[in-house]
């Protein structure tokens, strides 16, 4: 059974002008892809006017809540005791989004209630991915 957890969240987009703008997001976790979390931003929060979805390791989120973590397209680090910054790199540029740490921590704990850490069964997800990649070859 595929359990999907969704949690709305408010965040702040940090701009190059040292301003921060409110932005909404949806935090998502699916038992079908147990090692990953998603953050979905609405069209009004993106440069191209489309919904933006970022998918990254659940473990990266956990690590980034207490210490700088990440490489590549997603970096996460604590910003004082109550805030966490997520840094997203894409072709058009860079986005810095600040969340309340308590919101991210609550989401992470709820995801562990769906699939406990260390209990992730990646077999079905791997099979689907290989089938998609190889196109039934």
CNS distance restraints for C-alpha pairs under 8 A (distance, minus, plus):
assign (resid   2 and name CA) (resid  30 and name CA) 6.77 0.50 0.50
assign (resid   2 and name CA) (resid  31 and name CA) 5.44 0.50 0.50
assign (resid   2 and name CA) (resid  32 and name CA) 5.50 0.50 0.50
assign (resid   3 and name CA) (resid  30 and name CA) 5.79 0.50 0.50
assign (resid   3 and name CA) (resid  31 and name CA) 5.32 0.50 0.50
assign (resid   3 and name CA) (resid  32 and name CA) 7.41 0.50 0.50
assign (resid   3 and name CA) (resid 114 and name CA) 7.15 0.50 0.50
assign (resid   4 and name CA) (resid  28 and name CA) 7.13 0.50 0.50
assign (resid   4 and name CA) (resid  29 and name CA) 5.73 0.50 0.50
assign (resid   4 and name CA) (resid  30 and name CA) 4.33 0.50 0.50
assign (resid   4 and name CA) (resid  31 and name CA) 6.41 0.50 0.50
assign (resid   5 and name CA) (resid  28 and name CA) 5.56 0.50 0.50
assign (resid   5 and name CA) (resid  29 and name CA) 5.03 0.50 0.50
assign (resid   5 and name CA) (resid  30 and name CA) 6.20 0.50 0.50
assign (resid   5 and name CA) (resid 110 and name CA) 7.86 0.50 0.50
assign (resid   5 and name CA) (resid 111 and name CA) 7.07 0.50 0.50
assign (resid   6 and name CA) (resid  26 and name CA) 6.51 0.50 0.50
assign (resid   6 and name CA) (resid  27 and name CA) 5.59 0.50 0.50
assign (resid   6 and name CA) (resid  28 and name CA) 4.48 0.50 0.50
assign (resid   6 and name CA) (resid  29 and name CA) 6.56 0.50 0.50
assign (resid   7 and name CA) (resid  26 and name CA) 5.60 0.50 0.50
assign (resid   7 and name CA) (resid  27 and name CA) 5.04 0.50 0.50
assign (resid   7 and name CA) (resid  28 and name CA) 6.47 0.50 0.50
assign (resid   7 and name CA) (resid 107 and name CA) 6.96 0.50 0.50
assign (resid   8 and name CA) (resid  24 and name CA) 7.38 0.50 0.50
assign (resid   8 and name CA) (resid  25 and name CA) 5.92 0.50 0.50
assign (resid   8 and name CA) (resid  26 and name CA) 4.42 0.50 0.50
assign (resid   8 and name CA) (resid  27 and name CA) 6.14 0.50 0.50
assign (resid   9 and name CA) (resid  24 and name CA) 5.95 0.50 0.50
assign (resid   9 and name CA) (resid  25 and name CA) 5.21 0.50 0.50
assign (resid   9 and name CA) (resid  26 and name CA) 5.82 0.50 0.50
assign (resid   9 and name CA) (resid  27 and name CA) 6.91 0.50 0.50
assign (resid   9 and name CA) (resid  99 and name CA) 8.00 0.50 0.50
assign (resid   9 and name CA) (resid 103 and name CA) 7.15 0.50 0.50
assign (resid  10 and name CA) (resid  22 and name CA) 7.10 0.50 0.50
assign (resid  10 and name CA) (resid  23 and name CA) 6.04 0.50 0.50
assign (resid  10 and name CA) (resid  24 and name CA) 4.71 0.50 0.50
assign (resid  10 and name CA) (resid  25 and name CA) 6.17 0.50 0.50
assign (resid  10 and name CA) (resid  99 and name CA) 6.98 0.50 0.50
assign (resid  11 and name CA) (resid  22 and name CA) 5.90 0.50 0.50
assign (resid  11 and name CA) (resid  23 and name CA) 5.25 0.50 0.50
assign (resid  11 and name CA) (resid  24 and name CA) 6.00 0.50 0.50
assign (resid  11 and name CA) (resid  25 and name CA) 7.10 0.50 0.50
assign (resid  11 and name CA) (resid  97 and name CA) 6.46 0.50 0.50
assign (resid  11 and name CA) (resid  98 and name CA) 5.55 0.50 0.50
assign (resid  11 and name CA) (resid  99 and name CA) 4.79 0.50 0.50
assign (resid  11 and name CA) (resid 100 and name CA) 7.33 0.50 0.50
assign (resid  12 and name CA) (resid  20 and name CA) 5.61 0.50 0.50
assign (resid  12 and name CA) (resid  21 and name CA) 5.25 0.50 0.50
assign (resid  12 and name CA) (resid  22 and name CA) 4.61 0.50 0.50
assign (resid  12 and name CA) (resid  23 and name CA) 5.63 0.50 0.50
assign (resid  12 and name CA) (resid  97 and name CA) 5.53 0.50 0.50
assign (resid  12 and name CA) (resid  98 and name CA) 5.03 0.50 0.50
assign (resid  12 and name CA) (resid  99 and name CA) 6.66 0.50 0.50
assign (resid  13 and name CA) (resid  20 and name CA) 5.20 0.50 0.50
assign (resid  13 and name CA) (resid  21 and name CA) 5.01 0.50 0.50
assign (resid  13 and name CA) (resid  22 and name CA) 6.26 0.50 0.50
assign (resid  13 and name CA) (resid  23 and name CA) 6.39 0.50 0.50
assign (resid  13 and name CA) (resid  95 and name CA) 7.30 0.50 0.50
assign (resid  13 and name CA) (resid  96 and name CA) 5.94 0.50 0.50
assign (resid  13 and name CA) (resid  97 and name CA) 4.63 0.50 0.50
assign (resid  13 and name CA) (resid  98 and name CA) 6.47 0.50 0.50
assign (resid  14 and name CA) (resid  18 and name CA) 6.56 0.50 0.50
assign (resid  14 and name CA) (resid  19 and name CA) 5.87 0.50 0.50
assign (resid  14 and name CA) (resid  20 and name CA) 4.36 0.50 0.50
assign (resid  14 and name CA) (resid  21 and name CA) 6.59 0.50 0.50
assign (resid  14 and name CA) (resid  95 and name CA) 7.46 0.50 0.50
assign (resid  14 and name CA) (resid  96 and name CA) 5.40 0.50 0.50
assign (resid  14 and name CA) (resid  97 and name CA) 6.04 0.50 0.50
assign (resid  14 and name CA) (resid  98 and name CA) 7.24 0.50 0.50
assign (resid  15 and name CA) (resid  19 and name CA) 5.32 0.50 0.50
assign (resid  15 and name CA) (resid  20 and name CA) 5.88 0.50 0.50
assign (resid  15 and name CA) (resid  21 and name CA) 7.60 0.50 0.50
assign (resid  15 and name CA) (resid  95 and name CA) 7.97 0.50 0.50
assign (resid  15 and name CA) (resid  96 and name CA) 7.52 0.50 0.50
assign (resid  23 and name CA) (resid  41 and name CA) 7.87 0.50 0.50
assign (resid  23 and name CA) (resid  45 and name CA) 6.46 0.50 0.50
assign (resid  24 and name CA) (resid  41 and name CA) 6.55 0.50 0.50
assign (resid  24 and name CA) (resid  42 and name CA) 7.10 0.50 0.50
assign (resid  24 and name CA) (resid  45 and name CA) 7.91 0.50 0.50
assign (resid  25 and name CA) (resid  39 and name CA) 6.52 0.50 0.50
assign (resid  25 and name CA) (resid  40 and name CA) 5.49 0.50 0.50
assign (resid  25 and name CA) (resid  41 and name CA) 4.74 0.50 0.50
assign (resid  25 and name CA) (resid  42 and name CA) 6.83 0.50 0.50
assign (resid  26 and name CA) (resid  39 and name CA) 5.67 0.50 0.50
assign (resid  26 and name CA) (resid  40 and name CA) 5.07 0.50 0.50
assign (resid  26 and name CA) (resid  41 and name CA) 6.67 0.50 0.50
assign (resid  27 and name CA) (resid  37 and name CA) 7.42 0.50 0.50
assign (resid  27 and name CA) (resid  38 and name CA) 5.89 0.50 0.50
assign (resid  27 and name CA) (resid  39 and name CA) 4.74 0.50 0.50
assign (resid  27 and name CA) (resid  40 and name CA) 6.55 0.50 0.50
assign (resid  27 and name CA) (resid 107 and name CA) 7.35 0.50 0.50
assign (resid  28 and name CA) (resid  37 and name CA) 5.93 0.50 0.50
assign (resid  28 and name CA) (resid  38 and name CA) 4.97 0.50 0.50
assign (resid  28 and name CA) (resid  39 and name CA) 6.21 0.50 0.50
assign (resid  28 and name CA) (resid  40 and name CA) 7.69 0.50 0.50
assign (resid  29 and name CA) (resid  33 and name CA) 7.75 0.50 0.50
assign (resid  29 and name CA) (resid  34 and name CA) 7.51 0.50 0.50
assign (resid  29 and name CA) (resid  36 and name CA) 6.97 0.50 0.50
assign (resid  29 and name CA) (resid  37 and name CA) 5.02 0.50 0.50
assign (resid  29 and name CA) (resid  38 and name CA) 6.38 0.50 0.50
assign (resid  29 and name CA) (resid 111 and name CA) 6.32 0.50 0.50
assign (resid  30 and name CA) (resid  34 and name CA) 6.18 0.50 0.50
assign (resid  30 and name CA) (resid  36 and name CA) 7.83 0.50 0.50
assign (resid  30 and name CA) (resid  37 and name CA) 7.55 0.50 0.50
assign (resid  31 and name CA) (resid 114 and name CA) 6.77 0.50 0.50
assign (resid  31 and name CA) (resid 115 and name CA) 6.48 0.50 0.50
assign (resid  32 and name CA) (resid 124 and name CA) 7.54 0.50 0.50
assign (resid  32 and name CA) (resid 125 and name CA) 6.33 0.50 0.50
assign (resid  33 and name CA) (resid 122 and name CA) 7.20 0.50 0.50
assign (resid  33 and name CA) (resid 125 and name CA) 5.97 0.50 0.50
assign (resid  34 and name CA) (resid 115 and name CA) 6.80 0.50 0.50
assign (resid  34 and name CA) (resid 120 and name CA) 5.52 0.50 0.50
assign (resid  34 and name CA) (resid 121 and name CA) 7.13 0.50 0.50
assign (resid  34 and name CA) (resid 122 and name CA) 6.92 0.50 0.50
assign (resid  35 and name CA) (resid  57 and name CA) 5.74 0.50 0.50
assign (resid  35 and name CA) (resid  58 and name CA) 5.63 0.50 0.50
assign (resid  35 and name CA) (resid  59 and name CA) 7.46 0.50 0.50
assign (resid  35 and name CA) (resid 120 and name CA) 6.73 0.50 0.50
assign (resid  35 and name CA) (resid 122 and name CA) 7.73 0.50 0.50
assign (resid  36 and name CA) (resid  55 and name CA) 6.46 0.50 0.50
assign (resid  36 and name CA) (resid  56 and name CA) 5.39 0.50 0.50
assign (resid  36 and name CA) (resid  57 and name CA) 4.43 0.50 0.50
assign (resid  36 and name CA) (resid  58 and name CA) 4.89 0.50 0.50
assign (resid  37 and name CA) (resid  55 and name CA) 5.71 0.50 0.50
assign (resid  37 and name CA) (resid  56 and name CA) 5.70 0.50 0.50
assign (resid  37 and name CA) (resid  57 and name CA) 6.09 0.50 0.50
assign (resid  37 and name CA) (resid  58 and name CA) 5.30 0.50 0.50
assign (resid  38 and name CA) (resid  53 and name CA) 6.61 0.50 0.50
assign (resid  38 and name CA) (resid  54 and name CA) 5.49 0.50 0.50
assign (resid  38 and name CA) (resid  55 and name CA) 4.43 0.50 0.50
assign (resid  38 and name CA) (resid  56 and name CA) 6.59 0.50 0.50
assign (resid  39 and name CA) (resid  53 and name CA) 5.70 0.50 0.50
assign (resid  39 and name CA) (resid  54 and name CA) 5.26 0.50 0.50
assign (resid  39 and name CA) (resid  55 and name CA) 6.64 0.50 0.50
assign (resid  40 and name CA) (resid  51 and name CA) 7.01 0.50 0.50
assign (resid  40 and name CA) (resid  52 and name CA) 5.71 0.50 0.50
assign (resid  40 and name CA) (resid  53 and name CA) 4.37 0.50 0.50
assign (resid  40 and name CA) (resid  54 and name CA) 6.44 0.50 0.50
assign (resid  41 and name CA) (resid  45 and name CA) 6.13 0.50 0.50
assign (resid  41 and name CA) (resid  46 and name CA) 7.43 0.50 0.50
assign (resid  41 and name CA) (resid  51 and name CA) 5.77 0.50 0.50
assign (resid  41 and name CA) (resid  52 and name CA) 5.08 0.50 0.50
assign (resid  41 and name CA) (resid  53 and name CA) 6.30 0.50 0.50
assign (resid  42 and name CA) (resid  46 and name CA) 7.25 0.50 0.50
assign (resid  42 and name CA) (resid  50 and name CA) 7.16 0.50 0.50
assign (resid  42 and name CA) (resid  51 and name CA) 4.78 0.50 0.50
assign (resid  42 and name CA) (resid  52 and name CA) 6.60 0.50 0.50
assign (resid  43 and name CA) (resid  48 and name CA) 7.70 0.50 0.50
assign (resid  43 and name CA) (resid  49 and name CA) 4.59 0.50 0.50
assign (resid  43 and name CA) (resid  50 and name CA) 4.29 0.50 0.50
assign (resid  43 and name CA) (resid  51 and name CA) 4.33 0.50 0.50
assign (resid  43 and name CA) (resid  52 and name CA) 6.97 0.50 0.50
assign (resid  44 and name CA) (resid  49 and name CA) 5.84 0.50 0.50
assign (resid  44 and name CA) (resid  50 and name CA) 7.53 0.50 0.50
assign (resid  44 and name CA) (resid  51 and name CA) 7.91 0.50 0.50
assign (resid  45 and name CA) (resid  49 and name CA) 7.40 0.50 0.50
assign (resid  45 and name CA) (resid  51 and name CA) 7.85 0.50 0.50
assign (resid  46 and name CA) (resid  50 and name CA) 6.31 0.50 0.50
assign (resid  46 and name CA) (resid  51 and name CA) 6.94 0.50 0.50
assign (resid  46 and name CA) (resid  52 and name CA) 6.57 0.50 0.50
assign (resid  56 and name CA) (resid  60 and name CA) 7.21 0.50 0.50
assign (resid  56 and name CA) (resid  74 and name CA) 7.41 0.50 0.50
assign (resid  57 and name CA) (resid  61 and name CA) 6.79 0.50 0.50
assign (resid  58 and name CA) (resid  62 and name CA) 6.44 0.50 0.50
assign (resid  58 and name CA) (resid 108 and name CA) 7.78 0.50 0.50
assign (resid  59 and name CA) (resid  63 and name CA) 6.13 0.50 0.50
assign (resid  60 and name CA) (resid  64 and name CA) 5.94 0.50 0.50
assign (resid  60 and name CA) (resid  69 and name CA) 6.53 0.50 0.50
assign (resid  60 and name CA) (resid  70 and name CA) 6.51 0.50 0.50
assign (resid  60 and name CA) (resid  76 and name CA) 7.55 0.50 0.50
assign (resid  61 and name CA) (resid  65 and name CA) 6.38 0.50 0.50
assign (resid  61 and name CA) (resid  76 and name CA) 6.96 0.50 0.50
assign (resid  61 and name CA) (resid 108 and name CA) 7.87 0.50 0.50
assign (resid  62 and name CA) (resid  66 and name CA) 7.57 0.50 0.50
assign (resid  62 and name CA) (resid 105 and name CA) 7.84 0.50 0.50
assign (resid  62 and name CA) (resid 108 and name CA) 7.19 0.50 0.50
assign (resid  63 and name CA) (resid  67 and name CA) 6.18 0.50 0.50
assign (resid  63 and name CA) (resid  68 and name CA) 7.49 0.50 0.50
assign (resid  63 and name CA) (resid  69 and name CA) 6.23 0.50 0.50
assign (resid  64 and name CA) (resid  68 and name CA) 5.33 0.50 0.50
assign (resid  64 and name CA) (resid  69 and name CA) 4.96 0.50 0.50
assign (resid  64 and name CA) (resid  70 and name CA) 7.62 0.50 0.50
assign (resid  64 and name CA) (resid  75 and name CA) 7.72 0.50 0.50
assign (resid  64 and name CA) (resid  76 and name CA) 4.70 0.50 0.50
assign (resid  64 and name CA) (resid  77 and name CA) 4.81 0.50 0.50
assign (resid  64 and name CA) (resid  78 and name CA) 6.60 0.50 0.50
assign (resid  64 and name CA) (resid  84 and name CA) 7.82 0.50 0.50
assign (resid  65 and name CA) (resid  76 and name CA) 7.28 0.50 0.50
assign (resid  65 and name CA) (resid  77 and name CA) 6.17 0.50 0.50
assign (resid  65 and name CA) (resid  78 and name CA) 5.56 0.50 0.50
assign (resid  65 and name CA) (resid  84 and name CA) 6.41 0.50 0.50
assign (resid  65 and name CA) (resid 101 and name CA) 6.90 0.50 0.50
assign (resid  65 and name CA) (resid 105 and name CA) 7.58 0.50 0.50
assign (resid  66 and name CA) (resid  77 and name CA) 7.04 0.50 0.50
assign (resid  66 and name CA) (resid  78 and name CA) 5.92 0.50 0.50
assign (resid  67 and name CA) (resid  77 and name CA) 5.61 0.50 0.50
assign (resid  67 and name CA) (resid  78 and name CA) 6.16 0.50 0.50
assign (resid  68 and name CA) (resid  75 and name CA) 7.42 0.50 0.50
assign (resid  68 and name CA) (resid  76 and name CA) 5.81 0.50 0.50
assign (resid  68 and name CA) (resid  77 and name CA) 4.14 0.50 0.50
assign (resid  68 and name CA) (resid  78 and name CA) 6.78 0.50 0.50
assign (resid  69 and name CA) (resid  75 and name CA) 5.75 0.50 0.50
assign (resid  69 and name CA) (resid  76 and name CA) 5.32 0.50 0.50
assign (resid  69 and name CA) (resid  77 and name CA) 6.21 0.50 0.50
assign (resid  70 and name CA) (resid  74 and name CA) 5.85 0.50 0.50
assign (resid  70 and name CA) (resid  75 and name CA) 4.28 0.50 0.50
assign (resid  70 and name CA) (resid  76 and name CA) 6.21 0.50 0.50
assign (resid  71 and name CA) (resid  75 and name CA) 6.01 0.50 0.50
assign (resid  72 and name CA) (resid  89 and name CA) 7.64 0.50 0.50
assign (resid  73 and name CA) (resid  87 and name CA) 7.86 0.50 0.50
assign (resid  73 and name CA) (resid  88 and name CA) 5.63 0.50 0.50
assign (resid  73 and name CA) (resid  89 and name CA) 4.64 0.50 0.50
assign (resid  73 and name CA) (resid  90 and name CA) 6.84 0.50 0.50
assign (resid  74 and name CA) (resid  86 and name CA) 7.05 0.50 0.50
assign (resid  74 and name CA) (resid  87 and name CA) 5.66 0.50 0.50
assign (resid  74 and name CA) (resid  88 and name CA) 4.90 0.50 0.50
assign (resid  74 and name CA) (resid  89 and name CA) 6.46 0.50 0.50
assign (resid  75 and name CA) (resid  86 and name CA) 5.85 0.50 0.50
assign (resid  75 and name CA) (resid  87 and name CA) 5.02 0.50 0.50
assign (resid  75 and name CA) (resid  88 and name CA) 6.76 0.50 0.50
assign (resid  76 and name CA) (resid  84 and name CA) 7.11 0.50 0.50
assign (resid  76 and name CA) (resid  85 and name CA) 5.67 0.50 0.50
assign (resid  76 and name CA) (resid  86 and name CA) 4.59 0.50 0.50
assign (resid  76 and name CA) (resid  87 and name CA) 6.21 0.50 0.50
assign (resid  77 and name CA) (resid  84 and name CA) 5.75 0.50 0.50
assign (resid  77 and name CA) (resid  85 and name CA) 5.47 0.50 0.50
assign (resid  77 and name CA) (resid  86 and name CA) 6.82 0.50 0.50
assign (resid  78 and name CA) (resid  83 and name CA) 6.11 0.50 0.50
assign (resid  78 and name CA) (resid  84 and name CA) 4.34 0.50 0.50
assign (resid  78 and name CA) (resid  85 and name CA) 6.21 0.50 0.50
assign (resid  78 and name CA) (resid 101 and name CA) 7.82 0.50 0.50
assign (resid  79 and name CA) (resid  83 and name CA) 5.06 0.50 0.50
assign (resid  79 and name CA) (resid  84 and name CA) 5.16 0.50 0.50
assign (resid  79 and name CA) (resid  85 and name CA) 6.37 0.50 0.50
assign (resid  80 and name CA) (resid  84 and name CA) 7.69 0.50 0.50
assign (resid  81 and name CA) (resid 101 and name CA) 7.82 0.50 0.50
assign (resid  82 and name CA) (resid 100 and name CA) 5.89 0.50 0.50
assign (resid  82 and name CA) (resid 101 and name CA) 5.36 0.50 0.50
assign (resid  82 and name CA) (resid 102 and name CA) 7.06 0.50 0.50
assign (resid  83 and name CA) (resid  98 and name CA) 6.53 0.50 0.50
assign (resid  83 and name CA) (resid  99 and name CA) 5.70 0.50 0.50
assign (resid  83 and name CA) (resid 100 and name CA) 4.62 0.50 0.50
assign (resid  83 and name CA) (resid 101 and name CA) 4.81 0.50 0.50
assign (resid  84 and name CA) (resid  98 and name CA) 5.64 0.50 0.50
assign (resid  84 and name CA) (resid  99 and name CA) 5.36 0.50 0.50
assign (resid  84 and name CA) (resid 100 and name CA) 6.22 0.50 0.50
assign (resid  84 and name CA) (resid 101 and name CA) 5.31 0.50 0.50
assign (resid  85 and name CA) (resid  96 and name CA) 6.62 0.50 0.50
assign (resid  85 and name CA) (resid  97 and name CA) 5.62 0.50 0.50
assign (resid  85 and name CA) (resid  98 and name CA) 4.41 0.50 0.50
assign (resid  85 and name CA) (resid  99 and name CA) 6.36 0.50 0.50
assign (resid  86 and name CA) (resid  96 and name CA) 5.86 0.50 0.50
assign (resid  86 and name CA) (resid  97 and name CA) 5.23 0.50 0.50
assign (resid  86 and name CA) (resid  98 and name CA) 6.30 0.50 0.50
assign (resid  86 and name CA) (resid  99 and name CA) 7.83 0.50 0.50
assign (resid  87 and name CA) (resid  94 and name CA) 7.07 0.50 0.50
assign (resid  87 and name CA) (resid  95 and name CA) 5.74 0.50 0.50
assign (resid  87 and name CA) (resid  96 and name CA) 4.62 0.50 0.50
assign (resid  87 and name CA) (resid  97 and name CA) 6.41 0.50 0.50
assign (resid  88 and name CA) (resid  94 and name CA) 5.72 0.50 0.50
assign (resid  88 and name CA) (resid  95 and name CA) 5.17 0.50 0.50
assign (resid  88 and name CA) (resid  96 and name CA) 6.53 0.50 0.50
assign (resid  89 and name CA) (resid  93 and name CA) 6.13 0.50 0.50
assign (resid  89 and name CA) (resid  94 and name CA) 4.67 0.50 0.50
assign (resid  89 and name CA) (resid  95 and name CA) 6.63 0.50 0.50
assign (resid  90 and name CA) (resid  94 and name CA) 6.19 0.50 0.50
assign (resid  99 and name CA) (resid 103 and name CA) 7.24 0.50 0.50
assign (resid  99 and name CA) (resid 104 and name CA) 7.20 0.50 0.50
assign (resid 100 and name CA) (resid 104 and name CA) 6.78 0.50 0.50
assign (resid 101 and name CA) (resid 105 and name CA) 6.02 0.50 0.50
assign (resid 102 and name CA) (resid 106 and name CA) 5.98 0.50 0.50
assign (resid 103 and name CA) (resid 107 and name CA) 6.27 0.50 0.50
assign (resid 104 and name CA) (resid 108 and name CA) 6.14 0.50 0.50
assign (resid 105 and name CA) (resid 109 and name CA) 6.16 0.50 0.50
assign (resid 106 and name CA) (resid 110 and name CA) 6.19 0.50 0.50
assign (resid 107 and name CA) (resid 111 and name CA) 6.21 0.50 0.50
assign (resid 108 and name CA) (resid 112 and name CA) 6.41 0.50 0.50
assign (resid 109 and name CA) (resid 113 and name CA) 6.48 0.50 0.50
assign (resid 110 and name CA) (resid 114 and name CA) 6.69 0.50 0.50
assign (resid 111 and name CA) (resid 115 and name CA) 6.30 0.50 0.50
assign (resid 111 and name CA) (resid 116 and name CA) 7.62 0.50 0.50
assign (resid 112 and name CA) (resid 116 and name CA) 4.39 0.50 0.50
assign (resid 112 and name CA) (resid 117 and name CA) 6.20 0.50 0.50
assign (resid 115 and name CA) (resid 119 and name CA) 6.39 0.50 0.50
assign (resid 115 and name CA) (resid 120 and name CA) 6.35 0.50 0.50
assign (resid 116 and name CA) (resid 120 and name CA) 7.02 0.50 0.50
assign (resid 122 and name CA) (resid 126 and name CA) 5.89 0.50 0.50
assign (resid 123 and name CA) (resid 127 and name CA) 6.11 0.50 0.50
assign (resid 124 and name CA) (resid 128 and name CA) 6.24 0.50 0.50
assign (resid 125 and name CA) (resid 129 and name CA) 6.11 0.50 0.50
assign (resid 126 and name CA) (resid 130 and name CA) 6.09 0.50 0.50
assign (resid 127 and name CA) (resid 131 and name CA) 6.07 0.50 0.50
assign (resid 128 and name CA) (resid 132 and name CA) 6.10 0.50 0.50
assign (resid 129 and name CA) (resid 133 and name CA) 6.01 0.50 0.50
assign (resid 130 and name CA) (resid 134 and name CA) 5.86 0.50 0.50
assign (resid 131 and name CA) (resid 135 and name CA) 5.61 0.50 0.50
assign (resid 131 and name CA) (resid 136 and name CA) 5.65 0.50 0.50
assign (resid 132 and name CA) (resid 136 and name CA) 7.33 0.50 0.50
